[in-house]
Amino acid sequence: MPGWTRAHFRRLFPWEADRYAAHLKALTPQGRRWRFCGCLGDDALGAHAARAIETCHVEGCFLDGRLIGAFELFVDPLPLGHAQVALSVDPAHHHDGLGSELLARATSRASLMGAPEIDLQIQEDNAAMIGQARRAGAAMSRDGVDVGAALAVPPADPRRLSLALLQDEASLLQGMFALVSGVVRRAVARTMDDRWRLGARRWPARGGMSPSATGEGQ
Ligand SMILES: CC(C)(COP(=O)(O)OP(=O)(O)OC[C@H]1O[C@@H](n2cnc3c(N)ncnc32)[C@H](O)[C@@H]1OP(=O)(O)O)[C@@H](O)C(=O)NCCC(=O)NCCS
């Protein structure tokens, strides 16, 4: 069974832009080119992550606290319903079905948002994404040097709406918990460091390593 089946999926929030950027930066140079249809530097990826979270539905897959995959779903209000999706999976988790799971989740969210179809723009040498889109039943077409994939979205099932609202609320709580626990962890590490420095000044002969250097309070 793939490792990511232990993972959980949730929406990302603006205060998690750095986390999302770190995931995108961890793609291989080739993966980065495929994901962005060209080369993007680290600064541009940081800016992209922040903008995407503000303007799209960005959902991530977390395994043991690490973001190992994500999709961005953008539903254009004009014309209403036109939707675009882009995916990324951490290279250590390729070929494990996570990309397919992300595409399925993007499709079901697009359905709730009223989009009849989602489009993917894929570079012609991106065999993984072309294969994945084909397997999902997308209609493929040539789009200049790229490949266009149009995936039909089933009509929204109103019974799923309340579930989606509950999931969004859970996402918000989990995102806020991650934010608060990060702040607390850093504050504890700072306090331990300060106490160690104070102790080292009082008893210089005792020496030793600072708590943060030994990994305590991380
Ligand atoms: C494209 C990407 C998201 C696929 O993720 P993944 O988790 O490896 O995909 P899956 O394991 O779900 O694969 C699903 C299907 O895709 C196809 N596929 C996956 N890797 C493939 C490869 N290297 N060659 C051909 N087909 C491939 C297969 O049909 C596969 O089905 P199978 O497992 O029955 O063979 C991942 O490779 C990635 O992050 N690439 C870099 C970013 C990118 O290209 N994003 C897409 C931009 S639109």
The ligand as a MOL file (V3000), in Angstrom:
LIG
                    3D

  0  0  0     0  0            999 V3000
M  V30 BEGIN CTAB
M  V30 COUNTS 48 50 0 0 0
M  V30 BEGIN ATOM
M  V30 1 C 2.7900 14.4580 -13.1230 0
M  V30 2 C 2.8340 14.0090 -11.6730 0
M  V30 3 C 1.9170 14.9170 -10.8430 0
M  V30 4 C 2.3470 12.5350 -11.6060 0
M  V30 5 O 2.2970 12.1670 -10.2490 0
M  V30 6 P 2.3800 10.6270 -9.8020 0
M  V30 7 O 1.9670 10.5830 -8.3780 0
M  V30 8 O 3.7000 10.0640 -10.1450 0
M  V30 9 O 1.2790 9.9700 -10.7610 0
M  V30 10 P 0.5240 8.5980 -10.5110 0
M  V30 11 O 1.3800 7.6530 -9.7360 0
M  V30 12 O -0.8290 8.8910 -9.9610 0
M  V30 13 O 0.3910 8.0670 -11.9860 0
M  V30 14 C -0.8310 7.9840 -12.5810 0
M  V30 15 C -0.6850 7.5380 -14.0020 0
M  V30 16 O 0.1170 8.4710 -14.7250 0
M  V30 17 C 0.8790 7.7810 -15.6820 0
M  V30 18 N 2.3020 7.9530 -15.4060 0
M  V30 19 C 2.8850 8.2740 -14.2240 0
M  V30 20 N 4.2170 8.3890 -14.4010 0
M  V30 21 C 4.4640 8.1150 -15.7110 0
M  V30 22 C 5.6200 8.0990 -16.5140 0
M  V30 23 N 6.8270 8.4160 -15.9890 0
M  V30 24 N 5.4990 7.8010 -17.8250 0
M  V30 25 C 4.2750 7.5260 -18.3700 0
M  V30 26 N 3.1450 7.5620 -17.6590 0
M  V30 27 C 3.2290 7.8450 -16.3550 0
M  V30 28 C 0.4670 6.3580 -15.6380 0
M  V30 29 O -0.6460 6.2050 -16.4760 0
M  V30 30 C 0.0330 6.2170 -14.2200 0
M  V30 31 O -0.7960 5.1320 -14.0930 0
M  V30 32 P -0.1560 3.7170 -13.6250 0
M  V30 33 O 0.3650 3.9390 -12.2150 0
M  V30 34 O -1.2780 2.7460 -13.7000 0
M  V30 35 O 0.9430 3.4090 -14.5870 0
M  V30 36 C 4.2930 14.0500 -11.1070 0
M  V30 37 O 5.1180 13.3140 -11.9760 0
M  V30 38 C 4.8500 15.4580 -10.9410 0
M  V30 39 O 4.6950 16.1030 -9.8890 0
M  V30 40 N 5.5550 15.9520 -11.9850 0
M  V30 41 C 6.1670 17.2730 -11.9250 0
M  V30 42 C 5.1460 18.3900 -12.0180 0
M  V30 43 C 4.2320 18.2300 -13.2100 0
M  V30 44 O 4.6190 17.7660 -14.2610 0
M  V30 45 N 2.9850 18.6750 -13.0100 0
M  V30 46 C 1.9720 18.6180 -14.0380 0
M  V30 47 C 1.7480 19.9760 -14.6050 0
M  V30 48 S 0.1390 20.0960 -15.3110 0
M  V30 END ATOM
M  V30 BEGIN BOND
M  V30 1 1 1 2
M  V30 2 1 2 3
M  V30 3 1 2 4
M  V30 4 1 2 36
M  V30 5 1 4 5
M  V30 6 1 5 6
M  V30 7 2 6 7
M  V30 8 1 6 8
M  V30 9 1 6 9
M  V30 10 1 9 10
M  V30 11 2 10 11
M  V30 12 1 10 12
M  V30 13 1 10 13
M  V30 14 1 13 14
M  V30 15 1 14 15
M  V30 16 1 15 16
M  V30 17 1 15 30
M  V30 18 1 16 17
M  V30 19 1 17 18
M  V30 20 1 17 28
M  V30 21 1 18 19
M  V30 22 1 18 27
M  V30 23 2 19 20
M  V30 24 1 20 21
M  V30 25 1 21 22
M  V30 26 2 21 27
M  V30 27 1 22 23
M  V30 28 2 22 24
M  V30 29 1 24 25
M  V30 30 2 25 26
M  V30 31 1 26 27
M  V30 32 1 28 29
M  V30 33 1 28 30
M  V30 34 1 30 31
M  V30 35 1 31 32
M  V30 36 2 32 33
M  V30 37 1 32 34
M  V30 38 1 32 35
M  V30 39 1 36 37
M  V30 40 1 36 38
M  V30 41 2 38 39
M  V30 42 1 38 40
M  V30 43 1 40 41
M  V30 44 1 41 42
M  V30 45 1 42 43
M  V30 46 2 43 44
M  V30 47 1 43 45
M  V30 48 1 45 46
M  V30 49 1 46 47
M  V30 50 1 47 48
M  V30 END BOND
M  V30 END CTAB
M  END
